[in-house]
Amino acid sequence: MALTTRMEHDLVGDKEVPGDAYYGVHTMRAVENFAITGSTIAQFPDLIRSLAAVKQAAARANRDLGLLAPDIAEAIISACEEIRAGRLHEQFVLDPVQGGAGTSTNMNANEVIANRALELLGHPRGFYDVIHPLDHVNLGQSTNDVYPTAVRLALVISLRRLGDSLQALATAFTAKAAEFSDVLKMGRTQLQDAVPMTLGQEFTTYAVMIEEDRQRLNEAATLLLESHLGGTAIGTGINGHPRYAELACAHLAEISGEPVRPASDFIEATQDCGAFVQLSGVLKRVAVKLSKTCNDLRLTSSGPTAGLGEINLPPVQAGSSIMPGKVNPVIPEVVNQVAFEVIGNDLTVTMAAEAGQLQLNAFEPVIAYSLLRSLTHLRAACDTLATRCIPGITANREHLHDTVHHSIGLVTALAPHIGYAASTTLARQALATGRTIKDLATDTGLLTTEELDTILQPENLTRPSTQPSAAAPQ
């Protein structure tokens, strides 16, 4: 029968650890010290897998250099492969927000890997004379190169997924744009009538904005793939083999499938959080533009009878406990709220990156927590918008047609033909009388009915004119 507890020792003294736990004394103390968010690092499986990938790369490099016995190295490698496959994630029990620059997370990984490796060799957990969390699993490493490298890799993995979700959302907008390509509507500037456009053009804009952001994310990933693994404590490589950094980085690239490359200056890379700030800024950009898009969807669907009422969002749930029949734009609203959170997280990342001192930034845990949450929540928001809202949007075609033909914005199309002054007079008369621009222009004899029909054709209202302007009367 397994022991209910086992005794482990660290610099603070002896401590009982659950007998069936793969983590050890360092993790236990950190669990007691950091009860901040109510969650654990296991909430971010990409981070756990990335930690295992870094430890696997380190074990390979140390094996190649003859610093780890082959059987120990293979046991560590096998334990890491299991964790990367999804096993033992529940053993990563630390709060993601912690003091110590990520040391506790590194210790948690070292202990879980060591104890699983011991099992694979037929030894009980805690039998550290054979495989030690620090002397073997952490050989040639420091938290200060392991943790940031794992965080960077986890961010890239999560970033790729967000990119896929953005692509799916852009595709949804593109499909809707094609459906609405023949729907004429009034464009607006400063919430006032401007000039006509198609609803398809409006939806195409959203797709283009999203695609631009996806490209910016790929650029941010390039910066994150620079690693200082092998720099150990402050980037000087103390306690590391001269060839370790090169080998460990090459193995990590092979294991992760990402083009990880060594940093040009390990001391600089150890203290610099610029890549995190860059990514956070891009995520804020994504959030701001998604939120603006959702503002547009809420505004143009407002009503259904007392608002703009240009489009209809799909009804996904009842909107009120007191007003029967009310339906709210809840999907755009939830995306708005995710955007607000991401924008706030960007400030957290900014302050944490700025607060670094000398050769290390102690606040990378909250940077990692903020960025991983932003990536995870943005992805979920994009998926929700792409599946629960965009495909079901419909256009109120007749209403849009009427608003175009009753809008004084049509006078802009006449200005090249009758001049700015005459166009202004028509606009004022239309506002005063409620008559259409076309009727007023016909009555005043400024243009013939045939000329007006040509000028006001939908295809001539939504693209550059190829028709020469008549001389405008003065």
N, C-alpha and C positions, 0 to 999 in steps of 0.2 A: 504494500500500500504506500502511495506517495506521501511524503511528509507534508504536513499542513503548512509549515514554514521552513525556511533555511536561513542560516546566519551568514551575512556578508559583512565586509569591513571596508571602510574608506578612511580618509584622513580625519573625518569627524568622529569616527568610532564604529562600533558594531551596530548592526540593525537587522531586524528580522524582515525577510522578504517572503511573499507567498511561495510555497514550495513548487507550485505548478506554473509560476510565472517565468517567462523567458527574459524579462527585464530584471535588473538587479538594484543594488543599493543606490547608485547614483540617480537612477530613474525614480526610485521611491522618495528620495529626499526632494527632488524637483517637483514631484506631484504634490508634496506637502507645502512646498514654498510658493507654487504658482497655481492659484485657483482663481483665474481671472475671467475667462470667456465662457466657461461652462461647457467647452468642447475640447477635443483632443486633436493632435496632429493627424490622427487617423482619418479625420474629416477630409483630408487632402491626400488621397491615395497617390496622386502624381508625385507628391513630395516624398512619400514613403518609398515608392519605386525608384525615385531618383537617388535617394540616400543609398539604397541597396546597390544601384548601378555604380555609384562612386566607390563604395566599399568593395564591390566585385572587381572594378578596374584596379584599385589599390592592391588587392590580393594577387591579381595576375601579375602586376608589375613587380611586386616583392618576390613572387615565385620566380619570375624570369631572372631577377637579380640574385637569386640564391639566398634571399634574406628570410624567406619562409620555407619550412620543410614542405615537400610536395603534398603529403597527406593533410597537413593542416591547411595549406592553401586551398586544396580542393574541397575540403569540408566547408571552409568559409565561402568559397565560390558557390557551392551548392546551396548553402543557406541563403545567400543573396539571390540566387535564381528563384528559389521558392518564394521569397518575399516579393520579388518583381512579378511573379505569377499571381500574387494576391493573397498568399498565405501569411498568417501571423500579424496582419495589420492591426488587429485588436490589441496587440502587445505594445503598440505605440500610444502610450497613455498620457503623454504630457500635454499641458495647455500650450497652444501655439504661441501665445504671448508670454514671454519669459525673460528674465534677466540673464546675463552671461553670454550675449552675442550668439546664442544657439548652441552653447556647450551642452546643455541638458539634452537637446535633441540628438546631438552627435553621440552622447553617452548612451541614450536609449537605443540607438541603432547598434552601437558597439556591443551592448549587452545582449540584445535579442539575437544578433547574428552569432555571437560567441556561444551562447547556450544552445542554439539550434545546431551549430557546427559540432559541439560536444556530443549531442544526441546522435548525430550522424556517424560519429566515431565510436559510439557505444558507451559514452560516459554520461554521468548524471549532470543535470544543470547545476551550475555553480562550481564545477570542478575546474577552477581557473588555472591550476598548475599545468594543465594540458593545453588549453586554448584560453588566453586571457583577453578580455575586451579591449584593453589598451595596448598591451605588449604585442599582440598579434593582429587583431582586427583593425586597430588604429595605427599600425606600424607605418612610420614615415609620414604621418598626417597630423593635422591640427584641426580643431573646430573651425579655425579661421580660414582654412582653404576648403575643407570638406563641406561645411554648411552652406556657404555662398554658392559653391559649385552645384550642389544639389538643388538649391532654391532656383538658380538660373535654369537648370535643366527642367525642373518641374514647371517653371513659368513658360518655357518654350513649348512643352508638351500641351499645356493648357491653352496657350496662345494659338497653337495649330487648330485645336478644336473650336475655339472661338472663330477663327478664320473660316472654318467649314460652315459654322452657323451663320456667319455674315453672308457667305456666298449663297446659302439657301434662302436667306431673307432677300437678298438682291434679286435672286431668280424669281421669287414670289412677286416682288414689285414689278419686274420686267414683264411677267406674264399678264399681270393686271394692266400694265401700260399698253400692251398690245390689244387687250380687250377694249380699252377705253380710247383707242387711237382716233376714233371718229367723233368723240364727244366734245363739242365746243363748250367752253366755259369762259368766265371772266377771270383773268389774272388780277392780282391785287398787290399794291405796294402801300405799306403803312395802313393796311386794312381798308384802303379806298380802291374803288374801281380803277384799274390801269388799262390793259389792253387784252384782247382775247388770246386764248391759248387752248390747247386741248387737255382734257383730263389725262390723256395718255402721256403728254409731255410732263405734266406735273408728277405723275408716278414714275416716269423714267428718271426724273431728277433724284428721287429717293434711292433708286437702284444705283445710280452713278455715285452718289455720296457714300453709300455703303461700300462700294467697290474701292473707292479711294482710300477709305479707312482700312480695308483689308490689306492693301498694299503697304500702308504705313506700319501695320502690325508686323508684316514680314521684315521690314527694315529694322524694327525694334528687336526682332528675334536674332538678327545678325550680331548685334552688340552683346546679347546675352550669351552667345555661344563662345565667348572668350573666357577661358578658364585659367585660374592661377593654382590649380591643383598641383601640389608639390612645393608650394611656397611656404608651407607650414605656418609658423606663428605670425610673422609679419611680412613674409614674402622673401626672406633671405634664404629659405630652404634649409635652415638649421635642423639637424637630426635626420635629414633626408639624403638618399644616395644621389650622386650627381646626375644619374640617368633616369631617376625615378619619375620626375615631372614629365619628361618626354614620353616615357612608356605608359604612365598612368593616363595621360591625356589621349594617347592613341587608342588604348584599350577602351576608354570611356566613349570615344567616338564610335568604335565598333559595336559596343554593347548597346548604346542608346540609339544608334542609327542617325544621330544628328552630327553635323560637321563641327564638333567641338575642336577648338584650336587653343594653343597656349597663348597667354597674354604676352604682350611685348615687354612689360615690366611688372614683375610679380609684386613688388612692394607697392607700386601705385595701384595695382588691381585689388590688393587686399583691403585697402582703405576706401577705394572709390565706389560710390553707389550711383554713379551717373547713368548706368544702363537701366537701373531700376526707376530712376526719375524719368528717363526717356520713355520707358514703357508706360509708366503711370500717366504721363502726359498724353500719350496716344490713346490710352483707355479713356481718359477724360474727354478727348476729342470724339471718340466713338459715342460716349454717353451723351455728350451735348448734342450731337447731330441726331442720334436716335430720339432723344427727348424732343427736339424741335420737330422732327417728323411726326411724332405722336401728338404733339400740340396741334399740328396741321390736321391730322386725322380727326381729332376731337372737335376742332373748330368747324371743319367742313361738313362734319356729320351732325352738328348741333341742331337741335330741334326736338321732334321731327317737323313741327309746324311753325315754331316761333324762332328758329335759328336759321343758319345758312342752308341746311338741308340739301347739300349738293350730293353727298354720298350717304350710303347706309352701311354702318358696321354690322357684322353678323350678331344677332342677339344670342349671347352665351349664357345669360342667367338673368333672373329677375333683378330689377334695379332698386326696388324700394319696398319697405315693410309697411308704408302708409299710402303710397300713390300707386294704385293698380295700373298695370300696363306699362309702367316706366322701365326703360332699359338704359343702362349706363355704359359708357365706353371703358369698361373695366380692363380690357387688355392693354390699350394704350396707357391707361392710368398706372398699371403695375410696371410697365416699362419706364414710365416717367420716374417712378419711385426708385427703381434700380439705378437709373441715371443719377439721381440725387445722391445715392449712396456712393457710387463710384467717384463722383466729383468730390465728396467728402473724404474718401479714401486717398485721393490724390494729395490733399492737403496733409494727411497723416504721413504719407510717403515723403513728401517734401520736407516736413519738419524733422522726420527721423533721419533722412539723408544729411540734412544740414547739421544735425547734432553730433555727427561723428567727430572724434578727436584724435589727432595724430595718426598712428598707424592702423587703427581699427575703428569700425563703426559698431558700437555695441547694440544698436537698435534694429539690426536686420530682421529679428523675429517679427516685429510689428510691420516692417516693410513687406515681408513675405506673406504675412497674414492678410494684410490689406490688398495686396496685388492678387493673391490667389482667390480671395473672395470676389474681387472685382471681376476677374476673368470668369469665374464660375457663374456668378449671377448674371453677368452680361450675356453669356452663352445661353443660359436658361431663358432670359428675356427675349433674345433674338428668336430662339426656337418657338417660344410661346406666340410671339407676334407673327411669325411665318406660318404657323399651323392653325392658330385659333382666331386669327383676325383677317389678314390680308386676302387669302383666297375667297373669303365670303363677302367681300365688299361689293356693293352694287352702286350704280350711278342713277341718280334721278334725272334722266335725260331731258324730259320735257321741261322741267324746272330750270335746268341749266340753259337750255335753248332760249327760254323766255328771258332769263336774266341778261343774257348776252344782247339780245335784240332790244331790250329796254334800257340798256346801260349807256350812259353818256361817254363811256370809254371808247365806244365805236368812233367817236369823232376824231380820235387820233389817226385812224386810217384815212380820214378825209383831208387831214391837214396838208399833205403834200400836193393835193389837187386844188384846194380852195384857199390855202393859206392859214396861218395860225390865228389871225384876228377873226376871220369869218368863222373858223372852227370854234373859237371861244364863245362867240355870239350864239352859235347853235347850241353849245353845251348849256349856256345859261337859260336859253329858251326851253330846252328840254327839261331842265330841273324845275323851271317855273310852271310849265304847262302839263308835265307828265307825258307829253308826246314823245315819239321815238325820234332819234337822230335822222333816220332814213326819211320819215314823213316830213320833217321840217326842211331837210335839204331839198326834197322834191318840190315842196310848196314855194320855197324861195327862189327856185330856178337855178340854184348854184350848180347842180348836176342833174343830168337826165336820169330817168329810172334805169335805163340800160347801164349807164356808167356806174350808178350806185350798186346795181346787182353784181357787176363785175368786181368792183372794189371790195364789196362786203361778202364775197364768196368765202366760205370758211377756210379754204386752202390759201387764200390770199391774206387772211387775217393772222395766220399763225406761223409765218415764215417770211424771210426777206422778199421784198417785192421785186419782180423782174419786169414790171410794167413801167414805162417812163411816166413821170409825173406831168400832168398838164400845168401850164403856166398858172400860178396862183394869182388870183385877182388881188389887188392892193386896195 
